[in-house]
Amino acid sequence: MTAADTPARHVTNSASPWPVFWVASIAAFLVSLDTTMLFAAFDPLRRAFAGASTADLSWVLNAYTVVYATMLIPAGGLADTHGRKRVFLIGVALFLAASAACGLAGSVGWLVAARALQAVGAALLTPASLAIVLAAFPQTRRAVAVSLWGAVGGLAAAVGPSAGSLVIDQFGWPWAFYINIPLGGLALWRGASLLTESAKSTERRRLDGVGMALLMLAVGAVTLAIVESDASTWSRTELAVLGGTGLLAASAFVAWARRAKAPLVDLALFHNRTYRYVNVATLAFGTAFSMMFLTFFFFMMNIWHFSLPQAGLAVTPGPLLVMPTAIITGRLATRLGHRRFLVGGSLLYACSSLWFLLVPGTEPRYLLHWLPGLMMSGISVGLVLPSLSAAAVSRLPAAHYAVGSAVNQATRQIGSVLGVALTVALLGHAALQRADFNALYLLHGALALLTGLLCLPVDTKPRTVQP
């Protein structure tokens, strides 16, 4: 029995699925909140750890994302094998303990290590959270539930920059992590009392340590080559070797997945055309999405010279549009399919990149020069991100929901790693000028157009997923 097949009575004693939804979503909210808040904390961390380079500090973001992306896939199998409630609660507890360790960090190395541990907790709770939501709702309401679950992440993205900026400015960067503890404690308490354990799969899945190591090496080496591309401590030859090592590890990962008995990623999933195209589109859009957020803060604080709280508030209106847009999109996609929202949202996202390339100058004119582009980006993210999550599993058998969703979420996180790395490489130097942002906006727009192009072949005819 799988996550998608388990009736709601196995997950909760309540007649309504919504209490289960909110418990599962609070934890997922924290995972997204933590990422967007850290974008706001980048400059305060640079000041707090003055001896660390910008490339070193980028690993506060990227160490988390690399581990999270790699652990997401086996975490889905662990939830099916050992019980979703158990894995969910362990993940929340580990996430909270690591959040406290992050706030207490006295060095960049300690902070990066605590962030990696935090990522393990996040990876355990995320697929278990989605599987709990899927199981709580009947098939006819799953598209709406999944879209809402994705929209919760959009809400976290909306409040993360402003809340993070205000909290960090008032209390210091450690509170970017301590703020997780009250909400996480609520999810842990309510989850322990409200959820009941799901039926466990009789199939015992082996943990693919070789696959995990190869994927971490591939993503980590390529990321390090990108973030250190402008550093004097690395020669071009060393960077080329580093990048080549990452690409070689990626090839070895694919080769291993083809021959291993229980690979980290079942490549048979990608025989499904919709799943294949949606995941490549997710990689492109995930890269563009993280580039956008980090770039907003770089621009506001270095070109318009906004304070951290001002910058956080300035980027909030766009993400606030994500959740209502995602809710409407989820309802319409149930009848109309996902392709028109994916393609249209990608084109709108490209238009927002063009706006930021051509319109904002060195003089702060927020309402006329910034807000229109921000609203375009918020609406487009609401159209695309939840639709990518839903479209990824829409054509898979129910037995592959958990692992299929985990691979898709991991793909998005790998894109996030690349987006942060590219942004730091292009904008990580001390004195930024307006022209420094042009190449990044062009790349951002190109990734948005690539996302739309990849979504054109997506099968959009709605159907009921059969086991």
KAVEN-V83677 format. One record per residue. N is the residue number from 1. OMEGA is omega in whole degrees, -180 to 180 (* if undefined). Layout:
N_OMEGA + N_OMEGA
This chain:
1_-174 + 2_-180 + 3_-175 + 4_-176 + 5_-172 + 6_179 + 7_-176 + 8_-177 + 9_178 + 10_-174 + 11_-175 + 12_175 + 13_-178 + 14_178 + 15_-180 + 16_178 + 17_-171 + 18_174 + 19_177 + 20_180 + 21_-175 + 22_176 + 23_-179 + 24_-175 + 25_177 + 26_-180 + 27_178 + 28_176 + 29_-179 + 30_-180 + 31_178 + 32_180 + 33_-177 + 34_-179 + 35_-177 + 36_176 + 37_-179 + 38_173 + 39_179 + 40_-176 + 41_-172 + 42_180 + 43_175 + 44_177 + 45_179 + 46_178 + 47_-178 + 48_180 + 49_-172 + 50_-179 + 51_-178 + 52_178 + 53_177 + 54_179 + 55_177 + 56_-178 + 57_178 + 58_180 + 59_170 + 60_174 + 61_-168 + 62_176 + 63_176 + 64_-173 + 65_179 + 66_-180 + 67_180 + 68_-179 + 69_-177 + 70_-177 + 71_-177 + 72_-172 + 73_176 + 74_180 + 75_176 + 76_177 + 77_178 + 78_179 + 79_179 + 80_-175 + 81_-172 + 82_178 + 83_-175 + 84_179 + 85_-178 + 86_-179 + 87_178 + 88_-178 + 89_176 + 90_179 + 91_179 + 92_-179 + 93_180 + 94_178 + 95_-180 + 96_179 + 97_179 + 98_176 + 99_177 + 100_179 + 101_177 + 102_-179 + 103_-180 + 104_-174 + 105_179 + 106_179 + 107_179 + 108_180 + 109_178 + 110_-179 + 111_179 + 112_179 + 113_179 + 114_177 + 115_177 + 116_177 + 117_177 + 118_180 + 119_178 + 120_177 + 121_179 + 122_-179 + 123_179 + 124_-174 + 125_-172 + 126_179 + 127_176 + 128_178 + 129_-180 + 130_179 + 131_177 + 132_179 + 133_180 + 134_-177 + 135_-176 + 136_-175 + 137_172 + 138_-176 + 139_-177 + 140_-178 + 141_-175 + 142_-180 + 143_178 + 144_-178 + 145_179 + 146_178 + 147_178 + 148_178 + 149_176 + 150_-179 + 151_176 + 152_174 + 153_176 + 154_177 + 155_177 + 156_177 + 157_-179 + 158_-176 + 159_-177 + 160_-178 + 161_-178 + 162_179 + 163_179 + 164_-180 + 165_-179 + 166_-179 + 167_-179 + 168_-180 + 169_-177 + 170_-170 + 171_180 + 172_-175 + 173_-180 + 174_-178 + 175_170 + 176_179 + 177_-179 + 178_-178 + 179_178 + 180_-166 + 181_180 + 182_-180 + 183_179 + 184_177 + 185_177 + 186_179 + 187_-180 + 188_-179 + 189_-178 + 190_178 + 191_-180 + 192_-177 + 193_-174 + 194_-175 + 195_169 + 196_-171 + 197_177 + 198_172 + 199_-178 + 200_178 + 201_177 + 202_-180 + 203_179 + 204_-176 + 205_179 + 206_177 + 207_-177 + 208_-179 + 209_180 + 210_179 + 211_179 + 212_-179 + 213_180 + 214_180 + 215_177 + 216_180 + 217_-178 + 218_-177 + 219_-178 + 220_-178 + 221_179 + 222_179 + 223_-180 + 224_178 + 225_-179 + 226_-175 + 227_-180 + 228_-174 + 229_-179 + 230_-176 + 231_-179 + 232_-177 + 233_-180 + 234_175 + 235_179 + 236_179 + 237_180 + 238_179 + 239_178 + 240_178 + 241_-180 + 242_178 + 243_178 + 244_177 + 245_178 + 246_179 + 247_177 + 248_178 + 249_177 + 250_177 + 251_179 + 252_178 + 253_179 + 254_180 + 255_179 + 256_-179 + 257_-180 + 258_-174 + 259_-178 + 260_180 + 261_180 + 262_-174 + 263_177 + 264_178 + 265_176 + 266_-176 + 267_177 + 268_176 + 269_-174 + 270_172 + 271_175 + 272_-173 + 273_180 + 274_-179 + 275_-179 + 276_-178 + 277_-178 + 278_-179 + 279_175 + 280_176 + 281_178 + 282_177 + 283_-180 + 284_-177 + 285_176 + 286_176 + 287_-179 + 288_-177 + 289_-180 + 290_174 + 291_-178 + 292_-176 + 293_-177 + 294_179 + 295_178 + 296_-179 + 297_177 + 298_-177 + 299_-176 + 300_-173 + 301_-176 + 302_-179 + 303_179 + 304_175 + 305_173 + 306_170 + 307_-180 + 308_177 + 309_178 + 310_179 + 311_179 + 312_178 + 313_-177 + 314_-178 + 315_-174 + 316_-175 + 317_180 + 318_179 + 319_178 + 320_179 + 321_-174 + 322_-173 + 323_178 + 324_178 + 325_-180 + 326_179 + 327_179 + 328_180 + 329_180 + 330_180 + 331_-179 + 332_-178 + 333_177 + 334_-179 + 335_-170 + 336_-175 + 337_-171 + 338_-167 + 339_-176 + 340_179 + 341_179 + 342_-178 + 343_180 + 344_179 + 345_179 + 346_178 + 347_178 + 348_178 + 349_176 + 350_177 + 351_178 + 352_176 + 353_179 + 354_177 + 355_-178 + 356_177 + 357_-169 + 358_-167 + 359_-174 + 360_177 + 361_-177 + 362_179 + 363_-179 + 364_173 + 365_-167 + 366_-174 + 367_-176 + 368_-170 + 369_-176 + 370_-173 + 371_179 + 372_178 + 373_180 + 374_179 + 375_175 + 376_-179 + 377_-180 + 378_179 + 379_-177 + 380_176 + 381_177 + 382_177 + 383_-168 + 384_-170 + 385_178 + 386_179 + 387_176 + 388_-180 + 389_-178 + 390_-179 + 391_-178 + 392_-177 + 393_-173 + 394_-178 + 395_178 + 396_171 + 397_-178 + 398_-179 + 399_-178 + 400_-179 + 401_-172 + 402_-178 + 403_178 + 404_178 + 405_-179 + 406_178 + 407_180 + 408_178 + 409_178 + 410_178 + 411_177 + 412_-179 + 413_176 + 414_174 + 415_178 + 416_177 + 417_-179 + 418_179 + 419_177 + 420_-179 + 421_180 + 422_-180 + 423_179 + 424_179 + 425_-176 + 426_-173 + 427_-173 + 428_-180 + 429_-168 + 430_-173 + 431_-178 + 432_174 + 433_-179 + 434_-178 + 435_-180 + 436_-176 + 437_-173 + 438_-179 + 439_-179 + 440_178 + 441_178 + 442_178 + 443_179 + 444_178 + 445_179 + 446_178 + 447_177 + 448_178 + 449_177 + 450_178 + 451_179 + 452_179 + 453_-180 + 454_-178 + 455_179 + 456_-180 + 457_-175 + 458_178 + 459_-172 + 460_-178 + 461_-178 + 462_175 + 463_175 + 464_-178 + 465_179 + 466_177 + 467_*
